[in-house]
Amino acid sequence: MAPLNVDLVAADRAVWSGEATMVSARSIDGDMGILPGHEPTLVVLDKGEVRIHGVDGLQTATIDGGFLSVDSDQVTIVSELVDASSLSS
């Protein structure tokens, strides 16, 4: 199965972009996981941790809320503030 293409974007910059086998985050309705082939989705995110399971292992970032959209294995996460100090490029 093809990987997910993930873009993590803050209000002022692109934070991280790459491929992943899974993305998980906390929506305002609870935790959710995105796998390849996920149906198109748009959700409001709660503040917390975004986990990106990439080819180089688990990557995490902390967000203050925002949106997550999924369409054709493209995952876009947009947040006003992103602490990406633990992300590797």
Buried (B, 14 or more C-beta within 10 A) or exposed (E): EEBBBBBBBBEEEEBBEBBBEBBBBBBEEEEBEBBBEBEEEEBEBBEBEBBBBBEEEEBBBBBBBBBBBBEEBEBBBBBEEBBBEEBEE
